């Protein structure tokens, strides 16, 4: 497996993983599947903003996972914080793909000077929460019943990782 920057050629795999998560999991709180044009626009928007979209590619050249981050909130005061997403193809769970994508994503966030990374995870997704905790994330909040899918209320757990030790937000992170 290799981790690399996503290209248009990876969009079919990304779209399939996204749509499977929409249809079969509570990882994405959306009930509408998307097409490749939607994911193409998303990919190009991320790149335009200077944010990565990473893919995990197996030995056959297939996309088996992807990850990205973007602005956590739109206001200037949040400019040092990003929220990320990581998704693994359903036949590849628990194979280290999510961890590999996350490790690279964290490094990319540090490289562009971000200070904090936030994860919003459905509170029942213990595997994802445990993975994040192993990578240094701490649970910092729980919002009960803020979402719904599959006819039930969903709780949102917030986890956070500080990416550097800056005390002055206007200073550059130590190299």
N, C-alpha and C positions, 0 to 999 in steps of 0.2 A: 504494500500500500504506500502511496505517496500523497502528500498534502501539497496542493498548489492553488494558484489563483484561478478562479472560475473564468471560463470563456463562453462565448455563445454556443460552442459545441457541447457544453455541459448542461445546457438548459433543459433538455428532455429528461435527463436524470434528476435534476433539481426539481422540476415540475412534478415528476412521478412521486418523489419522496414527499414533497409538500402535500400533494393531493391525497396520498395515503394517510398522512397525519391528520388531515382535515376529516377524512371519511371514517377513520378508525380509532383515533386517540383524542384525548383532551389536552394534548400538547399545544395545539393551535385552537384558539377559541373563535374559530370561524367555521361556518357551515357551508361556505361556497368554494367549490374547487375553482382552480384557475387554469388558464392556457399558457402556452409557451410565450406568447406576446406579453402577457402580464408579468411573467418572471423575467423576460428580457428587459422590460421597462424598469423593474425593480433592480436588476443587476446594473443597468446603466446609471440609474439614480444613485446607487451606492458608490459606484466608481466616480461619478461626477462630484460627489461630496468628499471624496478621498478616503472612503471606507472600503475595507476588503470584503470580498466574498470568497471563501475558501471551499475547495472540494477535496474529498478523499476519493482517490481513484485506485481501484484494485488492479491486479495483474492483467486482467482482460481489458482494461481501459474503461471500465464502467464506474459511474458515480455511485459511491456507497454511503456518502454522507456529505453534508455541507454545513457551513457556519458563516455568520456575519455579525457585524454590530453596526449600530447607527445611533443617532442622537437619542438621548433618554427623554428629554423634553426640549421644546422648541425655543425656550427663552435663553438669553445670553448667559444668565447666571448658572446654567447647567452645562456650559460648553466643555467642561473637563470630564463629563460623565457620559458613558455610553451604555446602552443596553444591548445584549447579545442574544442570538438564537443559535442553536445547534440541533441538527436533525440527522438521524442515521436511518438508512434503509432498513425496513422491518425484518429482513432476514439476516441482518448483520449486528443485531443488538449484542451488547456485552462482549465485544471483540476488541475493545480499546480504541475504536474509531472516534467516538465522541471525545474521549480524553485527548487524543492526538490533535483533533481539530481545536479543542479548547486551549491547549498549551500554545499552539501557534497563534490563535486569535488573541490571547492575552499578550503575547510578545508584540503583535502588531499594534495593539492599543498602546502599549508602553512606548513603542517606537514613534508614534505620532503625538506623544506627550499627554495622553489621557491620564487622569488621576484615579478615577473610579469606574468599575464595571458592575452593572446591575443585571441580575437575572430575575425574571418573573416566571415562576414555575408553578404549575398546578400542584397544590399542596399534597395530593395523593401520589404524585410521581416520585416515590422515594428513591428510585434508582438515580434519577437526575439530581435530586437534592444531595444524595451521598457523593456522587461524582463531583459536584461543585464544592462540597465541603472538603473532599480530598485535595482539591486544587487551591484551598485556602479561603474560599468564600465562607462568609458567616451569614446565618439567617438573621435578618434585621427587621422583619415585619411579616405579619399575616393579615390579609384582608379576607374575612369570611364572606362567602356567598356574593362575590362581586361579579361572577360570570355564570353562564349556564350553557350546557351542551348535553345532548343525549337525555333530555328531560330531567336533569338534576342540577342543583346549585354547585358551583365550583369555588373553591377557596384559592386565593393567590398568595403564594409564599414569595417574599422578596429576599434575595440573597445578594451580598455585595462583597466585592474584592477591591481593596485599595491597591493601586498599581505602583505607587511610589510613596515616599515618606515626606513629601513637601508640606511645609506649614504655611508657605506663602503661595497662594494660587497664581500670582503673577510671575513667579520664578520658574525657571526651566527645571525639569526633573534632573536629578543627578544621573550621570552616565554610568 
